[in-house]
Amino acid sequence: MTSQTQRRLRVLVVGDQHDTVMNLGILLRSEGIEVRTATGARQVPAAVVQFPPDIVLLDRAMPAPSGQAVTQAILKHCTEHAPVVHTIAKPIDPDAILKLVLSVTPK
């Protein structure tokens, strides 16, 4: 590590099912990761501006707007850097999610 302290990894979890989003948030926080959740596409722009994520976990089965539209909104509102956007499908594999998230380096 350099002389500067590296900030913690930031993850934005986006989905339409409150329980799934919250459970992913709990899982990631238990690993020391900073997490913000958004249950619905309308919350995404504000969440991205207030909490610039390193990675976004986006529910693939989320209803309209499509995942592509949500991804475009994320990239439009990210001013510091473009996050990694990864779609997730159910059933969720917690080990695979953790492996994916921990492979991302905070910017």
N, CA, C and O atoms as a printed pandas DataFrame, in Angstrom:
     atom_number atom_name residue_name chain_id  residue_number  x_coord  y_coord  z_coord
0              1         N          MET        A               1    0.844   -1.171    0.000
1              2        CA          MET        A               1    0.000    0.000    0.000
2              3         C          MET        A               1    0.887    1.232    0.000
3              4         O          MET        A               1    1.976    1.214    0.575
4              5         N          THR        A               2    0.434    2.299   -0.639
5              6        CA          THR        A               2    1.206    3.523   -0.708
6              7         C          THR        A               2    1.067    4.296    0.593
7              8         O          THR        A               2    0.392    3.854    1.522
8              9         N          SER        A               3    1.717    5.465    0.651
9             10        CA          SER        A               3    1.638    6.272    1.852
10            11         C          SER        A               3    0.232    6.801    2.086
11            12         O          SER        A               3   -0.132    7.101    3.223
12            13         N          GLN        A               4   -0.559    6.918    1.035
13            14        CA          GLN        A               4   -1.942    7.330    1.195
14            15         C          GLN        A               4   -2.770    6.114    1.602
15            16         O          GLN        A               4   -2.527    4.994    1.152
16            17         N          THR        A               5   -3.735    6.360    2.449
17            18        CA          THR        A               5   -4.627    5.279    2.832
18            19         C          THR        A               5   -5.626    5.060    1.710
19            20         O          THR        A               5   -6.284    5.999    1.262
20            21         N          GLN        A               6   -5.736    3.838    1.267
21            22        CA          GLN        A               6   -6.675    3.512    0.202
22            23         C          GLN        A               6   -8.080    3.477    0.775
23            24         O          GLN        A               6   -8.314    2.872    1.822
24            25         N          ARG        A               7   -9.012    4.122    0.096
25            26        CA          ARG        A               7  -10.376    4.125    0.591
26            27         C          ARG        A               7  -11.035    2.774    0.356
27            28         O          ARG        A               7  -10.600    1.988   -0.486
28            29         N          ARG        A               8  -12.082    2.524    1.111
29            30        CA          ARG        A               8  -12.784    1.255    0.991
30            31         C          ARG        A               8  -13.550    1.185   -0.330
31            32         O          ARG        A               8  -13.938    2.204   -0.901
32            33         N          LEU        A               9  -13.752   -0.017   -0.787
33            34        CA          LEU        A               9  -14.517   -0.290   -1.994
34            35         C          LEU        A               9  -15.958    0.160   -1.798
35            36         O          LEU        A               9  -16.547   -0.072   -0.742
36            37         N          ARG        A              10  -16.524    0.804   -2.815
37            38        CA          ARG        A              10  -17.916    1.268   -2.769
38            39         C          ARG        A              10  -18.754    0.478   -3.764
39            40         O          ARG        A              10  -18.402    0.359   -4.938
40            41         N          VAL        A              11  -19.869   -0.061   -3.277
41            42        CA          VAL        A              11  -20.760   -0.856   -4.124
42            43         C          VAL        A              11  -22.166   -0.288   -4.043
43            44         O          VAL        A              11  -22.679   -0.024   -2.956
44            45         N          LEU        A              12  -22.790   -0.101   -5.210
45            46        CA          LEU        A              12  -24.194    0.282   -5.300
46            47         C          LEU        A              12  -24.960   -0.957   -5.737
47            48         O          LEU        A              12  -24.658   -1.542   -6.777
48            49         N          VAL        A              13  -25.950   -1.357   -4.948
49            50        CA          VAL        A              13  -26.784   -2.512   -5.267
50            51         C          VAL        A              13  -28.142   -1.983   -5.711
51            52         O          VAL        A              13  -28.806   -1.263   -4.966
52            53         N          VAL        A              14  -28.558   -2.345   -6.941
53            54        CA          VAL        A              14  -29.808   -1.850   -7.509
54            55         C          VAL        A              14  -30.704   -3.031   -7.863
55            56         O          VAL        A              14  -30.282   -3.960   -8.550
56            57         N          GLY        A              15  -31.934   -2.984   -7.389
57            58        CA          GLY        A              15  -32.905   -4.023   -7.723
58            59         C          GLY        A              15  -34.294   -3.589   -7.321
59            60         O          GLY        A              15  -34.468   -2.560   -6.669
60            61         N          ASP        A              16  -35.270   -4.364   -7.704
61            62        CA          ASP        A              16  -36.650   -4.011   -7.369
62            63         C          ASP        A              16  -37.191   -4.792   -6.175
63            64         O          ASP        A              16  -38.261   -4.467   -5.660
64            65         N          GLN        A              17  -36.476   -5.802   -5.737
65            66        CA          GLN        A              17  -36.924   -6.604   -4.596
66            67         C          GLN        A              17  -36.152   -6.176   -3.353
67            68         O          GLN        A              17  -34.963   -6.459   -3.207
68            69         N          HIS        A              18  -36.859   -5.487   -2.466
69            70        CA          HIS        A              18  -36.255   -4.899   -1.268
70            71         C          HIS        A              18  -35.427   -5.912   -0.480
71            72         O          HIS        A              18  -34.292   -5.619   -0.106
72            73         N          ASP        A              19  -35.978   -7.098   -0.222
73            74        CA          ASP        A              19  -35.271   -8.099    0.585
74            75         C          ASP        A              19  -33.958   -8.522   -0.056
75            76         O          ASP        A              19  -32.946   -8.649    0.632
76            77         N          THR        A              20  -33.966   -8.740   -1.351
77            78        CA          THR        A              20  -32.751   -9.154   -2.058
78            79         C          THR        A              20  -31.689   -8.064   -1.983
79            80         O          THR        A              20  -30.524   -8.342   -1.698
80            81         N          VAL        A              21  -32.092   -6.835   -2.238
81            82        CA          VAL        A              21  -31.158   -5.707   -2.204
82            83         C          VAL        A              21  -30.571   -5.549   -0.800
83            84         O          VAL        A              21  -29.363   -5.370   -0.645
84            85         N          MET        A              22  -31.427   -5.616    0.217
85            86        CA          MET        A              22  -30.958   -5.452    1.600
86            87         C          MET        A              22  -30.025   -6.598    2.015
87            88         O          MET        A              22  -29.009   -6.368    2.671
88            89         N          ASN        A              23  -30.372   -7.821    1.632
89            90        CA          ASN        A              23  -29.523   -8.967    1.982
90            91         C          ASN        A              23  -28.140   -8.867    1.337
91            92         O          ASN        A              23  -27.135   -9.193    1.968
92            93         N          LEU        A              24  -28.088   -8.420    0.087
93            94        CA          LEU        A              24  -26.784   -8.212   -0.557
94            95         C          LEU        A              24  -26.005   -7.119    0.166
95            96         O          LEU        A              24  -24.792   -7.227    0.347
96            97         N          GLY        A              25  -26.701   -6.081    0.574
97            98        CA          GLY        A              25  -26.049   -5.013    1.320
98            99         C          GLY        A              25  -25.450   -5.519    2.617
99           100         O          GLY        A              25  -24.319   -5.169    2.954
100          101         N          ILE        A              26  -26.187   -6.334    3.346
101          102        CA          ILE        A              26  -25.702   -6.913    4.601
102          103         C          ILE        A              26  -24.486   -7.792    4.346
103          104         O          ILE        A              26  -23.495   -7.710    5.072
104          105         N          LEU        A              27  -24.555   -8.626    3.327
105          106        CA          LEU        A              27  -23.434   -9.508    2.987
106          107         C          LEU        A              27  -22.170   -8.704    2.697
107          108         O          LEU        A              27  -21.098   -9.014    3.215
108          109         N          LEU        A              28  -22.298   -7.683    1.877
109          110        CA          LEU        A              28  -21.134   -6.895    1.481
110          111         C          LEU        A              28  -20.584   -6.068    2.654
111          112         O          LEU        A              28  -19.370   -5.949    2.817
112          113         N          ARG        A              29  -21.466   -5.511    3.453
113          114        CA          ARG        A              29  -21.005   -4.746    4.624
114          115         C          ARG        A              29  -20.246   -5.640    5.605
115          116         O          ARG        A              29  -19.308   -5.194    6.265
116          117         N          SER        A              30  -20.659   -6.899    5.692
117          118        CA          SER        A              30  -19.975   -7.821    6.609
118          119         C          SER        A              30  -18.521   -8.052    6.188
119          120         O          SER        A              30  -17.713   -8.529    6.985
120          121         N          GLU        A              31  -18.191   -7.717    4.943
121          122        CA          GLU        A              31  -16.829   -7.848    4.430
122          123         C          GLU        A              31  -16.086   -6.507    4.469
123          124         O          GLU        A              31  -14.991   -6.390    3.918
124          125         N          GLY        A              32  -16.676   -5.498    5.118
125          126        CA          GLY        A              32  -16.018   -4.203    5.238
126          127         C          GLY        A              32  -16.158   -3.308    4.025
127          128         O          GLY        A              32  -15.381   -2.370    3.849
128          129         N          ILE        A              33  -17.136   -3.589    3.190
129          130        CA          ILE        A              33  -17.352   -2.832    1.957
130          131         C          ILE        A              33  -18.399   -1.751    2.223
131          132         O          ILE        A              33  -19.387   -1.992    2.917
132          133         N          GLU        A              34  -18.174   -0.552    1.662
133          134        CA          GLU        A              34  -19.179    0.508    1.747
134          135         C          GLU        A              34  -20.276    0.202    0.735
135          136         O          GLU        A              34  -19.993   -0.076   -0.431
136          137         N          VAL        A              35  -21.524    0.254    1.182
137          138        CA          VAL        A              35  -22.645   -0.134    0.325
138          139         C          VAL        A              35  -23.731    0.929    0.365
139          140         O          VAL        A              35  -24.041    1.487    1.418
140          141         N          ARG        A              36  -24.299    1.196   -0.795
141          142        CA          ARG        A              36  -25.512    2.000   -0.914
142          143         C          ARG        A              36  -26.486    1.148   -1.697
143          144         O          ARG        A              36  -26.088    0.452   -2.631
144          145         N          THR        A              37  -27.745    1.193   -1.334
145          146        CA          THR        A              37  -28.757    0.396   -2.030
146          147         C          THR        A              37  -29.775    1.316   -2.688
147          148         O          THR        A              37  -30.032    2.426   -2.222
148          149         N          ALA        A              38  -30.345    0.827   -3.781
149          150        CA          ALA        A              38  -31.415    1.537   -4.483
150          151         C          ALA        A              38  -32.444    0.502   -4.905
151          152         O          ALA        A              38  -32.147   -0.415   -5.671
152          153         N          THR        A              39  -33.650    0.661   -4.398
153          154        CA          THR        A              39  -34.714   -0.270   -4.779
154          155         C          THR        A              39  -35.591    0.409   -5.831
155          156         O          THR        A              39  -36.683    0.901   -5.547
156          157         N          GLY        A              40  -35.077    0.413   -7.027
157          158        CA          GLY        A              40  -35.791    0.994   -8.159
158          159         C          GLY        A              40  -34.887    1.926   -8.944
159          160         O          GLY        A              40  -33.969    2.538   -8.399
160          161         N          ALA        A              41  -35.165    2.019  -10.225
161          162        CA          ALA        A              41  -34.330    2.798  -11.138
162          163         C          ALA        A              41  -34.350    4.286  -10.825
163          164         O          ALA        A              41  -33.364    4.980  -11.073
164          165         N          ARG        A              42  -35.441    4.780  -10.291
165          166        CA          ARG        A              42  -35.540    6.225  -10.028
166          167         C          ARG        A              42  -34.559    6.694   -8.955
167          168         O          ARG        A              42  -34.189    7.867   -8.934
168          169         N          GLN        A              43  -34.139    5.810   -8.077
169          170        CA          GLN        A              43  -33.209    6.180   -7.015
170          171         C          GLN        A              43  -31.753    6.197   -7.489
171          172         O          GLN        A              43  -30.880    6.716   -6.794
172          173         N          VAL        A              44  -31.497    5.640   -8.652
173          174        CA          VAL        A              44  -30.119    5.460   -9.125
174          175         C          VAL        A              44  -29.365    6.772   -9.331
175          176         O          VAL        A              44  -28.265    6.905   -8.795
176          177         N          PRO        A              45  -29.896    7.759  -10.083
177          178        CA          PRO        A              45  -29.100    8.979  -10.310
178          179         C          PRO        A              45  -28.647    9.653   -9.012
179          180         O          PRO        A              45  -27.481   10.029   -8.897
180          181         N          ALA        A              46  -29.532    9.810   -8.048
181          182        CA          ALA        A              46  -29.159   10.453   -6.784
182          183         C          ALA        A              46  -28.139    9.610   -6.028
183          184         O          ALA        A              46  -27.199   10.148   -5.443
184          185         N          ALA        A              47  -28.319    8.307   -6.038
185          186        CA          ALA        A              47  -27.385    7.423   -5.330
186          187         C          ALA        A              47  -25.986    7.518   -5.924
187          188         O          ALA        A              47  -24.998    7.533   -5.189
188          189         N          VAL        A              48  -25.898    7.582   -7.237
189          190        CA          VAL        A              48  -24.596    7.642   -7.912
190          191         C          VAL        A              48  -23.891    8.971   -7.634
191          192         O          VAL        A              48  -22.673    9.005   -7.453
192          193         N          VAL        A              49  -24.650   10.052   -7.600
193          194        CA          VAL        A              49  -24.066   11.365   -7.345
194          195         C          VAL        A              49  -23.597   11.465   -5.893
195          196         O          VAL        A              49  -22.508   11.972   -5.626
196          197         N          GLN        A              50  -24.411   10.987   -4.961
197          198        CA          GLN        A              50  -24.083   11.084   -3.534
198          199         C          GLN        A              50  -23.027   10.064   -3.104
199          200         O          GLN        A              50  -22.316   10.274   -2.121
200          201         N          PHE        A              51  -22.933    8.980   -3.834
201          202        CA          PHE        A              51  -22.079    7.850   -3.445
202          203         C          PHE        A              51  -21.458    7.246   -4.692
203          204         O          PHE        A              51  -21.904    6.192   -5.146
204          205         N          PRO        A              52  -20.434    7.888   -5.261
205          206        CA          PRO        A              52  -19.848    7.363   -6.500
206          207         C          PRO        A              52  -19.307    5.940   -6.296
207          208         O          PRO        A              52  -18.332    5.746   -5.569
208          209         N          PRO        A              53  -19.934    4.954   -6.932
209          210        CA          PRO        A              53  -19.534    3.560   -6.690
210          211         C          PRO        A              53  -18.365    3.123   -7.560
211          212         O          PRO        A              53  -18.108    3.678   -8.628
212          213         N          ASP        A              54  -17.668    2.107   -7.063
213          214        CA          ASP        A              54  -16.642    1.441   -7.864
214          215         C          ASP        A              54  -17.269    0.334   -8.700
215          216         O          ASP        A              54  -16.801    0.019   -9.794
216          217         N          ILE        A              55  -18.330   -0.247   -8.169
217          218        CA          ILE        A              55  -19.037   -1.314   -8.872
218          219         C          ILE        A              55  -20.525   -1.191   -8.570
219          220         O          ILE        A              55  -20.922   -0.836   -7.460
220          221         N          VAL        A              56  -21.335   -1.489   -9.572
221          222        CA          VAL        A              56  -22.786   -1.497   -9.425
222          223         C          VAL        A              56  -23.262   -2.917   -9.692
223          224         O          VAL        A              56  -22.945   -3.507  -10.725
224          225         N          LEU        A              57  -24.025   -3.459   -8.748
225          226        CA          LEU        A              57  -24.670   -4.756   -8.945
226          227         C          LEU        A              57  -26.110   -4.463   -9.315
227          228         O          LEU        A              57  -26.861   -3.913   -8.509
228          229         N          LEU        A              58  -26.500   -4.824  -10.525
229          230        CA          LEU        A              58  -27.800   -4.482  -11.085
230          231         C          LEU        A              58  -28.604   -5.752  -11.323
231          232         O          LEU        A              58  -28.152   -6.662  -12.018
232          233         N          ASP        A              59  -29.798   -5.808  -10.743
233          234        CA          ASP        A              59  -30.690   -6.950  -10.910
234          235         C          ASP        A              59  -31.099   -7.070  -12.375
235          236         O          ASP        A              59  -31.741   -6.175  -12.926
236          237         N          ARG        A              60  -30.725   -8.167  -12.990
237          238        CA          ARG        A              60  -31.001   -8.405  -14.410
238          239         C          ARG        A              60  -32.503   -8.460  -14.710
239          240         O          ARG        A              60  -32.929   -8.079  -15.800
240          241         N          ALA        A              61  -33.297   -8.927  -13.760
241          242        CA          ALA        A              61  -34.730   -9.109  -13.981
242          243         C          ALA        A              61  -35.552   -7.900  -13.548
243          244         O          ALA        A              61  -36.778   -7.986  -13.482
244          245         N          MET        A              62  -34.910   -6.787  -13.255
245          246        CA          MET        A              62  -35.635   -5.599  -12.824
246          247         C          MET        A              62  -36.541   -5.111  -13.955
247          248         O          MET        A              62  -36.119   -5.066  -15.110
248          249         N          PRO        A              63  -37.780   -4.747  -13.628
249          250        CA          PRO        A              63  -38.685   -4.269  -14.678
250          251         C          PRO        A              63  -38.237   -2.919  -15.245
251          252         O          PRO        A              63  -37.281   -2.312  -14.763
252          253         N          ALA        A              64  -38.943   -2.474  -16.267
253          254        CA          ALA        A              64  -38.598   -1.249  -16.988
254          255         C          ALA        A              64  -38.314   -0.104  -16.024
255          256         O          ALA        A              64  -38.987   -0.019  -14.996
256          257         N          PRO        A              65  -37.361    0.777  -16.293
257          258        CA          PRO        A              65  -36.562    0.755  -17.501
258          259         C          PRO        A              65  -35.568   -0.396  -17.505
259          260         O          PRO        A              65  -35.207   -0.935  -16.459
260          261         N          SER        A              66  -35.150   -0.745  -18.665
261          262        CA          SER        A              66  -34.257   -1.893  -18.822
262          263         C          SER        A              66  -32.920   -1.661  -18.133
263          264         O          SER        A              66  -32.557   -0.536  -17.791
264          265         N          GLY        A              67  -32.200   -2.764  -17.940
265          266        CA          GLY        A              67  -30.864   -2.673  -17.361
266          267         C          GLY        A              67  -29.962   -1.758  -18.160
267          268         O          GLY        A              67  -29.111   -1.065  -17.601
268          269         N          GLN        A              68  -30.149   -1.755  -19.475
269          270        CA          GLN        A              68  -29.322   -0.889  -20.322
270          271         C          GLN        A              68  -29.614    0.579  -20.031
271          272         O          GLN        A              68  -28.691    1.392  -19.972
272          273         N          ALA        A              69  -30.889    0.926  -19.848
273          274        CA          ALA        A              69  -31.246    2.315  -19.540
274          275         C          ALA        A              69  -30.701    2.724  -18.172
275          276         O          ALA        A              69  -30.234    3.849  -17.996
276          277         N          VAL        A              70  -30.762    1.815  -17.215
277          278        CA          VAL        A              70  -30.218    2.111  -15.887
278          279         C          VAL        A              70  -28.705    2.283  -15.968
279          280         O          VAL        A              70  -28.148    3.184  -15.342
280          281         N          THR        A              71  -28.038    1.423  -16.739
281          282        CA          THR        A              71  -26.589    1.543  -16.918
282          283         C          THR        A              71  -26.239    2.881  -17.542
283          284         O          THR        A              71  -25.277    3.520  -17.116
284          285         N          GLN        A              72  -26.987    3.317  -18.532
285          286        CA          GLN        A              72  -26.729    4.614  -19.165
286          287         C          GLN        A              72  -26.913    5.749  -18.161
287          288         O          GLN        A              72  -26.133    6.702  -18.153
288          289         N          ALA        A              73  -27.934    5.653  -17.322
289          290        CA          ALA        A              73  -28.161    6.681  -16.288
290          291         C          ALA        A              73  -27.001    6.707  -15.301
291          292         O          ALA        A              73  -26.564    7.776  -14.877
292          293         N          ILE        A              74  -26.508    5.540  -14.941
293          294        CA          ILE        A              74  -25.371    5.458  -14.013
294          295         C          ILE        A              74  -24.155    6.158  -14.617
295          296         O          ILE        A              74  -23.525    6.994  -13.970
296          297         N          LEU        A              75  -23.836    5.812  -15.847
297          298        CA          LEU        A              75  -22.654    6.386  -16.494
298          299         C          LEU        A              75  -22.806    7.887  -16.726
299          300         O          LEU        A              75  -21.823    8.625  -16.661
300          301         N          LYS        A              76  -24.024    8.342  -16.994
301          302        CA          LYS        A              76  -24.283    9.765  -17.210
302          303         C          LYS        A              76  -24.019   10.568  -15.931
303          304         O          LYS        A              76  -23.518   11.691  -15.993
304          305         N          HIS        A              77  -24.351    9.998  -14.793
305          306        CA          HIS        A              77  -24.250   10.730  -13.534
306          307         C          HIS        A              77  -22.941   10.494  -12.781
307          308         O          HIS        A              77  -22.715   11.109  -11.739
308          309         N          CYS        A              78  -22.096    9.632  -13.281
309          310        CA          CYS        A              78  -20.800    9.398  -12.639
310          311         C          CYS        A              78  -19.819   10.441  -13.141
311          312         O          CYS        A              78  -19.496   10.485  -14.328
312          313         N          THR        A              79  -19.349   11.276  -12.235
313          314        CA          THR        A              79  -18.436   12.342  -12.645
314          315         C          THR        A              79  -16.993   12.015  -12.308
315          316         O          THR        A              79  -16.080   12.475  -12.993
316          317         N          GLU        A              80  -16.768   11.221  -11.255
317          318        CA          GLU        A              80  -15.405   10.891  -10.854
318          319         C          GLU        A              80  -14.787    9.819  -11.740
319          320         O          GLU        A              80  -13.655    9.962  -12.202
320          321         N          HIS        A              81  -15.526    8.755  -11.973
321          322        CA          HIS        A              81  -15.035    7.642  -12.780
322          323         C          HIS        A              81  -16.213    6.750  -13.145
323          324         O          HIS        A              81  -17.253    6.775  -12.486
324          325         N          ALA        A              82  -16.041    5.979  -14.181
325          326        CA          ALA        A              82  -17.094    5.046  -14.586
326          327         C          ALA        A              82  -16.962    3.762  -13.768
327          328         O          ALA        A              82  -15.901    3.138  -13.759
328          329         N          PRO        A              83  -18.028    3.369  -13.087
329          330        CA          PRO        A              83  -17.955    2.145  -12.288
330          331         C          PRO        A              83  -18.087    0.906  -13.160
331          332         O          PRO        A              83  -18.531    0.979  -14.306
332          333         N          VAL        A              84  -17.701   -0.217  -12.607
333          334        CA          VAL        A              84  -17.964   -1.505  -13.228
334          335         C          VAL        A              84  -19.436   -1.793  -12.991
335          336         O          VAL        A              84  -19.903   -1.721  -11.854
336          337         N          VAL        A              85  -20.173   -2.116  -14.041
337          338        CA          VAL        A              85  -21.585   -2.468  -13.895
338          339         C          VAL        A              85  -21.725   -3.949  -14.179
339          340         O          VAL        A              85  -21.349   -4.423  -15.251
340          341         N          HIS        A              86  -22.260   -4.669  -13.229
341          342        CA          HIS        A              86  -22.416   -6.110  -13.380
342          343         C          HIS        A              86  -23.860   -6.492  -13.092
343          344         O          HIS        A              86  -24.398   -6.161  -12.035
344          345         N          THR        A              87  -24.482   -7.184  -14.027
345          346        CA          THR        A              87  -25.846   -7.639  -13.785
346          347         C          THR        A              87  -25.814   -8.951  -13.015
347          348         O          THR        A              87  -24.964   -9.811  -13.244
348          349         N          ILE        A              88  -26.757   -9.078  -12.106
349          350        CA          ILE        A              88  -26.857  -10.289  -11.297
350          351         C          ILE        A              88  -28.193  -10.961  -11.577
351          352         O          ILE        A              88  -29.191  -10.300  -11.863
352          353         N          ALA        A              89  -28.194  -12.252  -11.493
353          354        CA          ALA        A              89  -29.406  -13.030  -11.740
354          355         C          ALA        A              89  -29.737  -13.852  -10.505
355          356         O          ALA        A              89  -28.876  -14.129   -9.670
356          357         N          LYS        A              90  -30.971  -14.224  -10.412
357          358        CA          LYS        A              90  -31.406  -15.073   -9.299
358          359         C          LYS        A              90  -31.426  -16.509   -9.763
359          360         O          LYS        A              90  -31.720  -16.746  -10.934
360          361         N          PRO        A              91  -31.138  -17.459   -8.941
361          362        CA          PRO        A              91  -30.799  -17.288   -7.529
362          363         C          PRO        A              91  -29.404  -16.698   -7.378
363          364         O          PRO        A              91  -28.507  -16.961   -8.180
364          365         N          ILE        A              92  -29.246  -15.904   -6.343
365          366        CA          ILE        A              92  -27.981  -15.224   -6.099
366          367         C          ILE        A              92  -27.024  -16.159   -5.382
367          368         O          ILE        A              92  -27.381  -16.812   -4.401
368          369         N          ASP        A              93  -25.807  -16.209   -5.890
369          370        CA          ASP        A              93  -24.745  -17.009   -5.283
370          371         C          ASP        A              93  -23.856  -16.055   -4.486
371          372         O          ASP        A              93  -23.033  -15.353   -5.073
372          373         N          PRO        A              94  -24.008  -16.018   -3.155
373          374        CA          PRO        A              94  -23.251  -15.062   -2.342
374          375         C          PRO        A              94  -21.733  -15.171   -2.526
375          376         O          PRO        A              94  -21.044  -14.151   -2.566
376          377         N          ASP        A              95  -21.216  -16.374   -2.637
377          378        CA          ASP        A              95  -19.769  -16.537   -2.811
378          379         C          ASP        A              95  -19.293  -15.935   -4.125
379          380         O          ASP        A              95  -18.243  -15.294   -4.174
380          381         N          ALA        A              96  -20.059  -16.138   -5.185
381          382        CA          ALA        A              96  -19.695  -15.585   -6.497
382          383         C          ALA        A              96  -19.777  -14.061   -6.480
383          384         O          ALA        A              96  -18.928  -13.388   -7.066
384          385         N          ILE        A              97  -20.788  -13.515   -5.814
385          386        CA          ILE        A              97  -20.925  -12.055   -5.716
386          387         C          ILE        A              97  -19.726  -11.475   -4.961
387          388         O          ILE        A              97  -19.130  -10.491   -5.402
388          389         N          LEU        A              98  -19.375  -12.080   -3.831
389          390        CA          LEU        A              98  -18.230  -11.590   -3.059
390          391         C          LEU        A              98  -16.946  -11.653   -3.869
391          392         O          LEU        A              98  -16.156  -10.710   -3.857
392          393         N          LYS        A              99  -16.734  -12.750   -4.568
393          394        CA          LYS        A              99  -15.526  -12.902   -5.392
394          395         C          LYS        A              99  -15.478  -11.805   -6.462
395          396         O          LYS        A              99  -14.433  -11.193   -6.683
396          397         N          LEU        A             100  -16.596  -11.566   -7.111
397          398        CA          LEU        A             100  -16.666  -10.534   -8.143
398          399         C          LEU        A             100  -16.365   -9.157   -7.553
399          400         O          LEU        A             100  -15.514   -8.431   -8.068
400          401         N          VAL        A             101  -17.050   -8.805   -6.490
401          402        CA          VAL        A             101  -16.894   -7.481   -5.897
402          403         C          VAL        A             101  -15.471   -7.279   -5.389
403          404         O          VAL        A             101  -14.883   -6.219   -5.603
404          405         N          LEU        A             102  -14.920   -8.272   -4.727
405          406        CA          LEU        A             102  -13.575   -8.127   -4.168
406          407         C          LEU        A             102  -12.482   -8.090   -5.245
407          408         O          LEU        A             102  -11.335   -7.753   -4.950
408          409         N          SER        A             103  -12.828   -8.430   -6.479
409          410        CA          SER        A             103  -11.859   -8.361   -7.570
410          411         C          SER        A             103  -11.698   -6.931   -8.120
411          412         O          SER        A             103  -10.790   -6.662   -8.906
412          413         N          VAL        A             104  -12.592   -6.019   -7.696
413          414        CA          VAL        A             104  -12.555   -4.642   -8.158
414          415         C          VAL        A             104  -11.686   -3.816   -7.213
415          416         O          VAL        A             104  -11.778   -3.950   -5.993
416          417         N          THR        A             105  -10.848   -2.968   -7.786
417          418        CA          THR        A             105   -9.975   -2.108   -6.992
418          419         C          THR        A             105  -10.641   -0.736   -6.848
419          420         O          THR        A             105  -11.088   -0.163   -7.841
420          421         N          PRO        A             106  -10.712   -0.204   -5.621
421          422        CA          PRO        A             106  -11.279    1.136   -5.450
422          423         C          PRO        A             106  -10.482    2.150   -6.253
423          424         O          PRO        A             106   -9.260    2.049   -6.360
424          425         N          LYS        A             107  -11.168    3.110   -6.807
425          426        CA          LYS        A             107  -10.507    4.148   -7.627
426          427         C          LYS        A             107  -10.142    5.336   -6.764
427          428         O          LYS        A             107   -9.580    6.312   -7.263
